[in-house]
Amino acid sequence: MNIQNRYAIVTGASRGLGASISGVLAEAGAIVFGLGRSAEDLTSIKEKIGESFRPVVCDVRSSDSVNRAMEQVFAQSGGQIDVLINNAGLGKFGAIEQMAEEDWEVQVDTNLKGVFLCTKAVVPRMKRQNAKSGFGGHIINIASVAGLVGNPKIGIYNATKFGLRGFSESLMLELRNDGIKVTCVYPGSIETAFFNNTGFPSGSNHKMHPNEIAQTILHLLQTHDNYLISEIVLRPLRPKGVM
Ligand SMILES: NC(=O)c1ccc[n+]([C@@H]2O[C@H](COP(=O)([O-])OP(=O)(O)OC[C@H]3O[C@@H](n4cnc5c(N)ncnc54)[C@H](OP(=O)(O)O)[C@@H]3O)[C@@H](O)[C@H]2O)c1
């Protein structure tokens, strides 16, 4: 896809990886609708990126909030949407007996239900685009290496990211003949605020930079319309750093 003047939605765009992806896509010529819960944080990202970043306040856990956000997006894009990056996500880590029901709910609702709600909202548009032009669009789901390998004390997060893998594979097979690409991305540790909010500091001490992941996302989007990278694993080469 030529990303120039394309309409993209990035969830969790108010900081971290989502902010980096938004910046890289905007720089490449896309119009980016950045979703997040904090209007203030989204505004500060707009100040950095510029006019091609359009902040949209949205809590991806709520169907009402997602539907309202999508109405705003479609009103501004004339109903066109070419790219959805399902990036919003969080982890709550700790021994299983210390995990509360709310820890389960917030992770499952954000990391899985949010992806379902945003995907469901854009797929009919992408199918219509395919019927008109022969290409529907591209959905990219940000999972994690934690969607491929289990680790102690991150069981709920593991469950959501393993779940996202299954959802992505099913979607990929379901939508490929509608001209819609689906890619699941599995990054290792990235230098963002993510680990500060897990309640259990972990991850590599030599993390990847979010802009490196964002450049890979741009490459995925720019591949030929008949070329689908359905899964990709990204890791720091030396997670413990060079001694
Ligand atoms: N950092 C890592 O090492 C790492 C590794 C592998 C995968 N990942 C995945 O990468 C993605 C991005 O994480 P990050 O590292 O950039 O974390 P981050 O810096 O904590 O950013 C998370 C983003 O998600 C948004 N978000 C959280 N809950 C939301 C909700 N209910 N509705 C809308 N937006 C919501 C946050 O904005 P608000 O709080 O303002 O809403 C924020 O913009 C996540 O899916 C994460 O699981 C991260």
The ligand as an SDF file (V2000), in Angstrom:
LIG
                    3D

 48 52  0  0  0  0  0  0  0  0999 V2000
    6.5810   -2.1570   26.1800 N   0  0  0  0  0  0  0  0  0  0  0  0
    6.8420   -3.4220   25.9320 C   0  0  0  0  0  0  0  0  0  0  0  0
    7.8750   -3.9640   26.3470 O   0  0  0  0  0  0  0  0  0  0  0  0
    5.8800   -4.2360   25.1000 C   0  0  0  0  0  0  0  0  0  0  0  0
    6.3360   -5.4670   24.5980 C   0  0  0  0  0  0  0  0  0  0  0  0
    5.4940   -6.2270   23.8180 C   0  0  0  0  0  0  0  0  0  0  0  0
    4.2270   -5.7710   23.5270 C   0  0  0  0  0  0  0  0  0  0  0  0
    3.7940   -4.5860   24.0210 N   0  0  0  0  0  0  0  0  0  0  0  0
    2.4490   -4.1470   23.6840 C   0  0  0  0  0  0  0  0  0  0  0  0
    2.5440   -2.9300   22.9690 O   0  0  0  0  0  0  0  0  0  0  0  0
    1.3410   -2.1780   23.1380 C   0  0  0  0  0  0  0  0  0  0  0  0
    1.6840   -0.7490   23.5060 C   0  0  0  0  0  0  0  0  0  0  0  0
    2.3160   -0.7490   24.7810 O   0  0  0  0  0  0  0  0  0  0  0  0
    3.3540    0.3860   25.2360 P   0  0  0  0  0  0  0  0  0  0  0  0
    4.6110   -0.3140   25.5680 O   0  0  0  0  0  0  0  0  0  0  0  0
    3.3690    1.5070   24.2880 O   0  0  0  0  0  0  0  0  0  0  0  0
    2.6520    0.7990   26.6090 O   0  0  0  0  0  0  0  0  0  0  0  0
    2.2950    2.2430   27.2230 P   0  0  0  0  0  0  0  0  0  0  0  0
    3.4260    3.1730   27.0250 O   0  0  0  0  0  0  0  0  0  0  0  0
    1.8120    1.9620   28.5960 O   0  0  0  0  0  0  0  0  0  0  0  0
    1.0740    2.7540   26.3000 O   0  0  0  0  0  0  0  0  0  0  0  0
   -0.1580    2.1030   26.3050 C   0  0  0  0  0  0  0  0  0  0  0  0
   -1.1480    2.9140   25.4850 C   0  0  0  0  0  0  0  0  0  0  0  0
   -2.4240    2.2290   25.5280 O   0  0  0  0  0  0  0  0  0  0  0  0
   -3.4300    3.1680   25.8910 C   0  0  0  0  0  0  0  0  0  0  0  0
   -4.5450    2.5110   26.5630 N   0  0  0  0  0  0  0  0  0  0  0  0
   -4.5180    1.7470   27.6880 C   0  0  0  0  0  0  0  0  0  0  0  0
   -5.7740    1.3550   28.0080 N   0  0  0  0  0  0  0  0  0  0  0  0
   -6.6000    1.8970   27.0710 C   0  0  0  0  0  0  0  0  0  0  0  0
   -7.9890    1.8770   26.8640 C   0  0  0  0  0  0  0  0  0  0  0  0
   -8.8140    1.2060   27.6950 N   0  0  0  0  0  0  0  0  0  0  0  0
   -8.5070    2.5440   25.8000 N   0  0  0  0  0  0  0  0  0  0  0  0
   -7.6970    3.2320   24.9570 C   0  0  0  0  0  0  0  0  0  0  0  0
   -6.3540    3.2790   25.0970 N   0  0  0  0  0  0  0  0  0  0  0  0
   -5.8190    2.6300   26.1510 C   0  0  0  0  0  0  0  0  0  0  0  0
   -2.7060    4.1750   26.7930 C   0  0  0  0  0  0  0  0  0  0  0  0
   -3.3640    5.4150   26.8080 O   0  0  0  0  0  0  0  0  0  0  0  0
   -4.3380    5.8990   28.0010 P   0  0  0  0  0  0  0  0  0  0  0  0
   -3.8720    5.2120   29.2590 O   0  0  0  0  0  0  0  0  0  0  0  0
   -4.2220    7.3790   28.0250 O   0  0  0  0  0  0  0  0  0  0  0  0
   -5.6970    5.4840   27.5630 O   0  0  0  0  0  0  0  0  0  0  0  0
   -1.3830    4.3040   26.0370 C   0  0  0  0  0  0  0  0  0  0  0  0
   -1.5170    5.2120   24.9580 O   0  0  0  0  0  0  0  0  0  0  0  0
    0.5120   -2.9360   24.1770 C   0  0  0  0  0  0  0  0  0  0  0  0
   -0.4620   -3.7120   23.5320 O   0  0  0  0  0  0  0  0  0  0  0  0
    1.5460   -3.8400   24.8540 C   0  0  0  0  0  0  0  0  0  0  0  0
    0.9330   -4.9950   25.3820 O   0  0  0  0  0  0  0  0  0  0  0  0
    4.5940   -3.7880   24.7970 C   0  0  0  0  0  0  0  0  0  0  0  0
  1  2  1  0
  2  3  2  0
  2  4  1  0
  4  5  1  0
  4 48  2  0
  5  6  2  0
  6  7  1  0
  7  8  2  0
  8  9  1  0
  8 48  1  0
  9 10  1  0
  9 46  1  0
 10 11  1  0
 11 12  1  0
 11 44  1  0
 12 13  1  0
 13 14  1  0
 14 15  2  0
 14 16  1  0
 14 17  1  0
 17 18  1  0
 18 19  2  0
 18 20  1  0
 18 21  1  0
 21 22  1  0
 22 23  1  0
 23 24  1  0
 23 42  1  0
 24 25  1  0
 25 26  1  0
 25 36  1  0
 26 27  1  0
 26 35  1  0
 27 28  2  0
 28 29  1  0
 29 30  1  0
 29 35  2  0
 30 31  1  0
 30 32  2  0
 32 33  1  0
 33 34  2  0
 34 35  1  0
 36 37  1  0
 36 42  1  0
 37 38  1  0
 38 39  2  0
 38 40  1  0
 38 41  1  0
 42 43  1  0
 44 45  1  0
 44 46  1  0
 46 47  1  0
M  CHG  2   8   1  16  -1
M  END
$$$$
